Amino acid sequence: MELRIFSEPHQGATYDDILALALAAQEGGFGAFFRSDHFMKMGPHDGLPGPTDAWITLAGLARDTKTIRLGTLLSAATFRLPGPLSITIAQVDQMSGGRVEFGLGAGWYEAEHTAYGVPFPPQAERFERLREQLEIITGLMGTPVGEEFNYDGQYYGLAHSPALPKAVQTPRPPVIVGGKGPHLTPNLAAAFADEYNVPFASIEVCTTQFARVDAACLSMGRTPTSLIRSAALVLCCGEDATQIQRRAKKLGGIPDDSSHWLLGTPDQVVARMERYGELGISRLYLQVMDLHDLDHVQLVAESVLPRVARWSSGPQFQGGGQG
């Protein structure tokens, strides 16, 4: 099983804060460093010094890191136009030497749209825009050099696009679709994604979602095992009860329902990961909320990662996908 570090810089962080965590993840041997794509804090945090743009951050990390893979979980389709976003993804992939992965979602946090003047259409429209963006971005990236890409959709239209630049990864960087919706999300994952991610859910919810996406794959003539299964979980690991409680306090305390947490000592966290691995999950995103607690990352790197890295994994991205 591959472990990845997942950060939430919109709660308040500078680029240097993010870089320090990414370098700690790289040094610790984690498979990737991902960040959320939000423009405003959530919950009781003060949000200072403010948010950072996800793709500007990834461009910086592309030059300031060397080996770790980089990506978003998830960029919002409401934030950017698909044509320019395709250029951004390809450029950051070039800057990183082919280490970028791309997660795209419909967008859901209305307050950040209102705060920064971003239109927030109804849910049905957001998902249709997401579908069109996935069609456009995968289409642009899959267009051979020297040919043009055209698209005539309900919300977006492209005419005589040169579909440039091209990413280092061919035919494109991996695409991630995630969510817990019963129909639209599994169908989009089956149609376009190389990886399907279930965010912050119990084993029971993950089981249900994977069954849904498997059914969607079969309905489209796709082999379900060609889609990487992953999950994002809250990380709260400590060497003893005191350390666990200290880290939990930083997260606002342990919730009544902690079924989506990796909570406890390294032994307990490994046991919990094993349960998720039994579902066919080959990749876990560990949500690290305290960007300054680098000892947290180091503890997992030393006491958890070596034990799960040898577990048999599911399919790996080979390029192409279904989009």
Rosetta blueprint (number, residue, H / E / L):
1 M L
2 E E
3 L E
4 R E
5 I E
6 F E
7 S E
8 E L
9 P H
10 H H
11 Q H
12 G L
13 A L
14 T L
15 Y H
16 D H
17 D H
18 I H
19 L H
20 A H
21 L H
22 A H
23 L H
24 A H
25 A H
26 Q H
27 E H
28 G H
29 G L
30 F L
31 G L
32 A E
33 F E
34 F E
35 R E
36 S L
37 D L
38 H L
39 F L
40 M L
41 K L
42 M L
43 G L
44 P L
45 H L
46 D L
47 G L
48 L L
49 P L
50 G L
51 P L
52 T L
53 D L
54 A H
55 W H
56 I H
57 T H
58 L H
59 A H
60 G H
61 L H
62 A H
63 R H
64 D H
65 T L
66 K L
67 T L
68 I L
69 R E
70 L E
71 G E
72 T E
73 L L
74 L L
75 S E
76 A E
77 A L
78 T L
79 F L
80 R L
81 L L
82 P H
83 G H
84 P H
85 L H
86 S H
87 I H
88 T H
89 I H
90 A H
91 Q H
92 V H
93 D H
94 Q H
95 M H
96 S H
97 G L
98 G L
99 R L
100 V E
101 E E
102 F E
103 G E
104 L E
105 G E
106 A L
107 G L
108 W L
109 Y L
110 E H
111 A H
112 E H
113 H H
114 T H
115 A H
116 Y H
117 G L
118 V L
119 P L
120 F L
121 P L
122 P L
123 Q H
124 A H
125 E H
126 R H
127 F H
128 E H
129 R H
130 L H
131 R H
132 E H
133 Q H
134 L H
135 E H
136 I H
137 I H
138 T H
139 G H
140 L H
141 M H
142 G H
143 T L
144 P L
145 V L
146 G L
147 E L
148 E L
149 F E
150 N E
151 Y E
152 D E
153 G L
154 Q L
155 Y L
156 Y L
157 G E
158 L E
159 A E
160 H E
161 S E
162 P L
163 A L
164 L L
165 P L
166 K L
167 A L
168 V L
169 Q L
170 T L
171 P L
172 R L
173 P L
174 P L
175 V E
176 I E
177 V E
178 G E
179 G L
180 K L
181 G L
182 P L
183 H L
184 L H
185 T H
186 P H
187 N H
188 L H
189 A H
190 A H
191 A H
192 F H
193 A L
194 D L
195 E E
196 Y E
197 N E
198 V E
199 P E
200 F L
201 A L
202 S L
203 I H
204 E H
205 V H
206 C H
207 T H
208 T H
209 Q H
210 F H
211 A H
212 R H
213 V H
214 D H
215 A H
216 A H
217 C H
218 L H
219 S H
220 M L
221 G L
222 R L
223 T L
224 P H
225 T H
226 S H
227 L L
228 I E
229 R E
230 S E
231 A E
232 A E
233 L E
234 V E
235 L E
236 C E
237 C E
238 G L
239 E L
240 D L
241 A H
242 T H
243 Q H
244 I H
245 Q H
246 R H
247 R H
248 A H
249 K H
250 K H
251 L L
252 G L
253 G L
254 I L
255 P L
256 D L
257 D L
258 S L
259 S L
260 H L
261 W E
262 L E
263 L E
264 G E
265 T L
266 P H
267 D H
268 Q H
269 V H
270 V H
271 A H
272 R H
273 M H
274 E H
275 R H
276 Y H
277 G H
278 E L
279 L L
280 G L
281 I L
282 S L
283 R E
284 L E
285 Y E
286 L E
287 Q E
288 V E
289 M L
290 D L
291 L L
292 H L
293 D L
294 L H
295 D H
296 H H
297 V H
298 Q H
299 L H
300 V H
301 A H
302 E H
303 S H
304 V L
305 L H
306 P H
307 R H
308 V H
309 A L
310 R L
311 W L
312 S L
313 S L
314 G L
315 P L
316 Q L
317 F L
318 Q L
319 G L
320 G L
321 G L
322 Q L
323 G L
